Amino acid sequence: MIYFDNAATSYPKPESVYDEIDRVMRYCGNPGRGSHRLAIESGKHILEARQELCNLFNISDPMRIVFTLNTTDSLNIAIKGILNEGDHVITSSMEHNSMIRPLIALRDRNYIELTVVKCDEKGNIDVEDVRKSIKKNTKLIAMIHASNVTGTLMPIREIGSIAREMGIYFLVDAAQTAGSYPIDVEKDNIDLLAFPGHKSLLGPQGTGGLYVGDTIKLKTIKEGGTGSNSENIHQPDMMPDMLESGTPNTPGIAGLKEGVRFVRNVGVENILNHESMLVRRFIDGVKEIPNLILYGNEDLKKRVGVVSVNINDIDSGEVSYILDKAFDIATRSGLHCSSLAHQTIGTIKTGTVRFGIGYFNTEDEVDKAIEALYIIAKQAV
């Protein structure tokens, strides 16, 4: 199979990830819940994973990283933990449902006010529109880093600078960029960073994280055993324990640790350059195909390796099905859990065929995908 569904979950993983998960599964205790060597060894894996993520994102304190199930989990912890009744939030019209649904749920309960800044048909946002949306009670700007539909990059450093200037917290959804695009929480003015372990960080599913800036204390949305302050019936107020109740996914986090190490050894810039080269090759190839519609920016500085297309009036699901069954090419079709983004680019009724290009893809695979799309489009005329 030629795998182009890396925007959903990356495949394959580095061999070191598979090996580490297997090894830890065979030698694993409950971290922080005992003084025997298995528990201590497990705790070591988790601490090392925190440190690897700190090195990747320029985070100074490993204790400010909370391990979660995925980006959705991280965003819910951040949004519901930082907002109070009457707060105002600014977001964009390109958000994934993992961002917009928690915000809409709070808005519909009249708990918060919400402003959705409209992006253009390619998914670009005007920074000044964000500034103009700020109110006296604006507490949070919450935004995706790169669209999971068009690959469009948001200017997070500029938006973060506005947030910092106005004393507003800035939450970034890095689902499509963590591991494949440089992120520096200090330079990018990020207060809260939500990221998945299973996409470009090359870890297993069921892993993710949330960085919480050192000036922020979130309300908890769950409480329970942490292995610390067990004599107290109240939830600990120290990080990361206050947000990490229950036994963690130690084998998964150990696998994530190895994925991040792989990313850091290769270099995020090198990963970005490789994926950008493939995106350039893909875009240049498909834009010559008759009746094919390409979405998002052609400028590589304004996008990541997520590319959406449609062919004439063929249903996106049918195109994806043909790619799979006839050409052994894996893509994703439909609305990609991002109805707002599809409304923005005009594909809410059709969806799109999405190619998620990753580090392990090759030029030959891209060429075969272009050829397959050409054949499908030719037959559709």
C-alpha positions as CSV (number, residue, x, y, z in Angstrom):
1,M,0.0,0.0,0.0
2,I,1.0,3.6,-0.7
3,Y,0.0,5.4,2.5
4,F,-1.1,9.0,2.2
5,D,-3.3,9.3,5.3
6,N,-0.6,10.7,7.6
7,A,-2.8,13.6,8.5
8,A,-5.0,11.1,10.3
9,T,-2.2,9.0,11.8
10,S,1.3,8.4,10.7
11,Y,2.5,5.2,9.1
12,P,4.9,3.5,9.4
13,K,6.6,4.3,12.7
14,P,10.3,4.2,13.2
15,E,11.5,0.7,14.2
16,S,12.7,2.1,17.5
17,V,9.1,3.0,18.4
18,Y,7.9,-0.6,17.8
19,D,10.8,-2.0,19.7
20,E,10.5,0.3,22.7
21,I,6.7,-0.4,23.1
22,D,7.3,-4.1,23.0
23,R,10.2,-3.9,25.5
24,V,8.4,-1.7,28.0
25,M,5.2,-3.9,27.8
26,R,7.4,-6.8,28.9
27,Y,9.1,-4.8,31.7
28,C,6.6,-2.3,33.0
29,G,5.2,-1.3,36.4
30,N,2.9,1.5,37.5
31,P,5.0,4.7,37.5
32,G,4.9,6.8,40.7
33,R,2.9,4.0,42.5
34,G,5.7,2.0,44.0
35,S,9.3,1.9,45.0
36,H,10.2,-1.4,43.2
37,R,12.4,-1.4,40.1
38,L,9.6,-1.9,37.6
39,A,7.7,1.2,38.9
40,I,10.9,3.2,39.0
41,E,11.9,2.2,35.5
42,S,8.4,3.1,34.2
43,G,8.6,6.5,35.8
44,K,12.0,7.0,34.1
45,H,10.4,6.5,30.7
46,I,7.8,9.1,31.3
47,L,10.3,11.7,32.6
48,E,12.5,11.1,29.6
49,A,9.5,11.6,27.3
50,R,8.7,14.9,29.0
51,Q,12.3,16.0,28.5
52,E,12.4,15.0,24.8
53,L,9.3,17.1,24.2
54,C,10.8,20.0,26.1
55,N,13.8,19.9,23.8
56,L,11.6,19.8,20.7
57,F,9.3,22.7,21.7
58,N,11.7,24.8,23.7
59,I,9.9,24.3,27.0
60,S,12.0,25.0,30.0
61,D,10.1,22.9,32.7
62,P,9.3,19.3,31.9
63,M,6.6,19.4,34.7
64,R,4.5,21.7,32.5
65,I,3.8,18.9,30.0
66,V,0.7,16.9,30.7
67,F,0.3,13.5,28.9
68,T,-3.1,12.9,27.4
69,L,-5.0,10.5,25.1
70,N,-4.8,12.7,22.0
71,T,-5.1,16.3,20.8
72,T,-8.9,16.3,21.5
73,D,-8.3,15.4,25.1
74,S,-5.6,18.1,25.4
75,L,-7.9,20.8,23.9
76,N,-10.8,19.9,26.2
77,I,-8.5,20.1,29.3
78,A,-7.2,23.4,28.1
79,I,-10.5,25.0,27.1
80,K,-12.6,23.9,30.0
81,G,-9.7,24.4,32.5
82,I,-9.0,28.0,31.6
83,L,-12.3,29.6,30.8
84,N,-14.8,31.0,33.3
85,E,-18.4,32.1,32.9
86,G,-18.6,35.3,30.9
87,D,-15.2,35.0,29.1
88,H,-14.9,35.7,25.4
89,V,-13.0,33.5,23.1
90,I,-11.6,34.1,19.6
91,T,-11.1,31.3,17.1
92,S,-11.0,30.8,13.3
93,S,-13.3,29.3,10.7
94,M,-10.7,26.6,9.9
95,E,-10.9,24.7,13.2
96,H,-11.1,21.0,13.6
97,N,-14.1,19.7,15.6
98,S,-11.8,19.0,18.5
99,M,-11.5,22.7,19.0
100,I,-14.8,24.1,17.8
101,R,-17.1,21.6,19.5
102,P,-15.9,22.2,23.1
103,L,-16.2,26.0,22.4
104,I,-19.7,25.7,20.9
105,A,-20.8,23.5,23.8
106,L,-19.7,26.2,26.3
107,R,-21.3,28.9,24.1
108,D,-24.6,27.1,23.8
109,R,-24.8,26.9,27.6
110,N,-24.4,30.7,27.7
111,Y,-21.1,30.1,29.6
112,I,-18.9,32.0,27.2
113,E,-19.0,34.4,24.2
114,L,-17.4,33.2,21.0
115,T,-16.2,35.0,17.9
116,V,-15.2,32.9,14.8
117,V,-13.0,34.9,12.5
118,K,-13.7,34.1,8.9
119,C,-10.8,32.9,6.7
120,D,-10.6,33.2,2.9
121,E,-11.4,30.4,0.5
122,K,-7.8,29.1,0.8
123,G,-8.0,29.0,4.6
124,N,-5.9,32.1,5.2
125,I,-6.7,34.4,8.2
126,D,-6.1,38.1,8.4
127,V,-4.2,38.9,11.6
128,E,-5.9,42.3,11.8
129,D,-9.3,40.6,11.9
130,V,-8.2,38.7,15.0
131,R,-7.1,42.0,16.6
132,K,-10.4,43.7,15.7
133,S,-12.3,40.8,17.4
134,I,-10.8,41.5,20.8
135,K,-13.2,42.6,23.6
136,K,-12.7,43.7,27.1
137,N,-13.6,40.2,28.3
138,T,-11.5,38.3,25.8
139,K,-9.7,35.6,27.8
140,L,-8.4,33.3,25.1
141,I,-7.4,33.1,21.4
142,A,-7.7,29.4,20.4
143,M,-6.4,28.4,17.0
144,I,-5.3,25.6,14.8
145,H,-1.6,25.9,13.6
146,A,-2.3,24.2,10.2
147,S,-5.5,23.2,8.7
148,N,-6.2,19.4,8.5
149,V,-8.2,20.1,5.3
150,T,-6.1,22.5,3.2
151,G,-2.7,22.4,5.0
152,T,-2.9,26.2,5.4
153,L,-0.6,27.6,8.1
154,M,-1.9,30.1,10.5
155,P,0.5,33.0,11.4
156,I,0.6,31.9,15.0
157,R,3.7,33.9,16.0
158,E,2.0,37.1,14.9
159,I,-1.3,36.2,16.5
160,G,0.5,35.1,19.7
161,S,2.3,38.4,19.8
162,I,-1.1,40.2,19.7
163,A,-2.4,37.9,22.5
164,R,0.7,38.6,24.6
165,E,0.5,42.4,24.0
166,M,-3.2,42.4,25.1
167,G,-2.8,40.0,28.1
168,I,-4.8,37.3,26.5
169,Y,-4.0,33.6,26.7
170,F,-3.0,31.8,23.4
171,L,-4.0,28.2,22.8
172,V,-2.5,26.4,19.7
173,D,-3.8,23.1,18.2
174,A,-0.6,21.6,16.7
175,A,-2.2,18.4,15.5
176,Q,-0.8,18.8,11.9
177,T,2.5,20.5,12.8
178,A,4.0,18.9,15.9
179,G,7.1,17.1,14.6
180,S,7.0,18.3,11.0
181,Y,7.1,22.1,11.5
182,P,9.2,24.1,13.9
183,I,7.4,25.1,17.1
184,D,9.0,27.3,19.8
185,V,6.6,28.1,22.7
186,E,8.6,31.1,23.6
187,K,9.2,32.7,20.2
188,D,5.6,31.8,19.1
189,N,4.1,33.3,22.3
190,I,2.2,30.1,23.1
191,D,0.6,29.7,26.5
192,L,-1.1,26.4,25.8
193,L,0.0,23.8,23.2
194,A,-2.1,20.8,22.4
195,F,-0.4,18.0,20.3
196,P,-0.9,14.4,19.3
197,G,1.7,11.6,19.7
198,H,0.5,9.5,16.8
199,K,0.9,11.9,13.9
200,S,4.2,13.6,13.0
201,L,5.7,12.8,16.3
202,L,5.6,9.2,15.0
203,G,4.4,7.7,18.3
204,P,1.5,5.3,18.9
205,Q,-2.2,6.1,19.0
206,G,-3.6,6.9,22.4
207,T,-0.9,9.3,23.2
208,G,-0.8,13.1,23.2
209,G,0.1,16.1,25.4
210,L,-0.6,19.5,26.6
211,Y,1.9,22.2,27.4
212,V,0.7,24.6,30.1
213,G,2.6,27.8,30.5
214,D,4.1,28.4,34.0
215,T,1.8,31.3,34.8
216,I,-1.4,29.2,34.2
217,K,-3.3,27.1,36.6
218,L,-6.1,25.2,34.9
219,K,-9.2,23.9,36.6
220,T,-9.3,20.1,36.6
221,I,-12.0,18.3,34.6
222,K,-11.2,15.0,36.3
223,E,-9.7,14.0,39.7
224,G,-8.3,10.8,41.0
225,G,-5.2,8.9,42.0
226,T,-1.9,10.5,41.1
227,G,0.6,8.6,43.2
228,S,1.3,11.8,45.1
229,N,-0.2,13.4,48.2
230,S,-2.2,10.2,48.7
231,E,-3.0,11.2,52.3
232,N,-5.1,14.1,51.0
233,I,-8.6,13.6,49.7
234,H,-8.2,16.7,47.6
235,Q,-6.6,16.7,44.1
236,P,-2.9,17.8,44.3
237,D,-2.4,21.3,43.0
238,M,1.1,20.7,41.6
239,M,1.9,20.1,38.0
240,P,1.7,17.8,36.2
241,D,-0.1,15.6,38.8
242,M,-3.1,17.8,39.1
243,L,-4.0,17.1,35.4
244,E,-2.8,13.5,35.2
245,S,-5.1,11.3,37.3
246,G,-5.0,7.6,36.8
247,T,-2.5,5.1,35.5
248,P,-0.7,6.5,32.5
249,N,-0.2,4.7,29.2
250,T,3.5,3.9,30.0
251,P,4.2,1.7,26.9
252,G,2.6,4.3,24.7
253,I,4.5,7.2,26.2
254,A,7.7,5.2,25.9
255,G,7.0,4.7,22.2
256,L,6.2,8.4,21.9
257,K,9.6,9.2,23.5
258,E,11.3,7.2,20.8
259,G,9.3,8.9,18.1
260,V,10.3,12.3,19.3
261,R,13.9,11.2,19.5
262,F,13.7,10.1,15.9
263,V,12.3,13.4,14.9
264,R,15.0,15.3,16.8
265,N,17.7,13.1,15.3
266,V,16.5,13.7,11.8
267,G,15.7,17.3,12.5
268,V,12.4,19.1,12.1
269,E,13.8,21.3,9.4
270,N,14.9,18.3,7.4
271,I,11.5,16.6,7.8
272,L,9.8,19.9,6.7
273,N,12.1,20.2,3.7
274,H,11.5,16.6,2.6
275,E,7.7,16.9,2.9
276,S,7.7,20.3,1.2
277,M,9.6,18.9,-1.7
278,L,7.0,16.1,-2.1
279,V,4.1,18.6,-1.7
280,R,5.7,20.8,-4.5
281,R,6.0,17.7,-6.7
282,F,2.4,16.7,-6.0
283,I,0.9,20.1,-6.6
284,D,2.8,20.7,-9.8
285,G,1.6,17.3,-11.0
286,V,-2.0,17.5,-10.2
287,K,-2.7,21.1,-11.2
288,E,-2.2,20.0,-14.8
289,I,-5.0,17.3,-14.5
290,P,-8.2,18.4,-16.3
291,N,-11.3,18.7,-14.1
292,L,-9.2,18.5,-10.9
293,I,-9.7,21.1,-8.2
294,L,-6.8,21.9,-5.8
295,Y,-7.5,23.6,-2.5
296,G,-5.3,25.7,-0.3
297,N,-2.2,27.7,-1.0
298,E,0.4,26.8,-3.6
299,D,3.0,28.8,-1.8
300,L,4.9,26.2,0.3
301,K,5.7,28.8,3.0
302,K,2.0,29.0,3.7
303,R,1.2,25.3,4.0
304,V,2.2,21.9,5.3
305,G,1.9,18.4,3.8
306,V,-1.9,18.2,3.8
307,V,-3.4,18.5,0.3
308,S,-7.1,18.3,-0.6
309,V,-8.4,17.8,-4.1
310,N,-11.7,17.0,-5.9
311,I,-12.3,15.6,-9.4
312,N,-15.1,17.2,-11.4
313,D,-18.4,16.1,-9.9
314,I,-17.3,12.7,-8.6
315,D,-18.0,12.1,-5.0
316,S,-14.9,12.4,-2.9
317,G,-15.7,9.1,-1.2
318,E,-15.8,7.4,-4.6
319,V,-12.5,8.8,-5.7
320,S,-10.9,7.7,-2.4
321,Y,-12.4,4.2,-2.9
322,I,-11.0,3.9,-6.4
323,L,-7.6,5.0,-5.2
324,D,-7.7,2.3,-2.6
325,K,-9.1,-0.6,-4.5
326,A,-7.6,0.0,-8.0
327,F,-4.3,1.7,-7.1
328,D,-3.6,0.6,-3.5
329,I,-3.3,4.2,-2.4
330,A,-4.7,5.1,1.0
331,T,-6.3,8.6,1.3
332,R,-9.1,10.1,3.4
333,S,-12.3,11.5,1.9
334,G,-15.2,13.4,3.3
335,L,-15.3,16.3,5.8
336,H,-12.4,15.3,8.0
337,C,-14.1,16.3,11.2
338,S,-13.9,19.9,10.1
339,S,-17.2,21.2,8.9
340,L,-16.3,24.9,9.5
341,A,-13.2,24.5,7.3
342,H,-15.3,22.9,4.5
343,Q,-17.9,25.7,4.8
344,T,-15.0,28.2,4.4
345,I,-13.5,26.6,1.3
346,G,-16.9,25.8,-0.3
347,T,-16.8,22.0,0.0
348,I,-19.3,21.3,2.7
349,K,-21.6,19.3,0.4
350,T,-18.9,17.4,-1.4
351,G,-16.0,17.0,1.1
352,T,-12.6,16.5,-0.4
353,V,-10.0,13.8,-1.1
354,R,-7.2,14.4,1.3
355,F,-3.6,13.4,0.8
356,G,-1.6,13.5,4.1
357,I,2.1,13.5,3.0
358,G,4.6,12.3,5.6
359,Y,8.3,11.9,6.1
360,F,8.4,8.2,4.9
361,N,6.7,9.0,1.6
362,T,8.8,9.1,-1.6
363,E,8.9,10.8,-4.9
364,D,7.9,7.6,-6.6
365,E,4.8,7.3,-4.5
366,V,3.8,10.9,-5.3
367,D,4.2,10.2,-9.0
368,K,2.0,7.1,-8.8
369,A,-0.7,9.1,-7.0
370,I,-0.6,11.8,-9.7
371,E,-0.9,9.2,-12.4
372,A,-3.8,7.5,-10.6
373,L,-5.6,10.8,-10.3
374,Y,-5.0,11.5,-14.0
375,I,-6.5,8.2,-14.9
376,I,-9.6,8.7,-12.7
377,A,-10.1,12.2,-14.0
378,K,-9.7,11.1,-17.6
379,Q,-12.4,8.5,-17.2
380,A,-14.7,11.0,-15.6
381,V,-14.8,13.4,-18.5
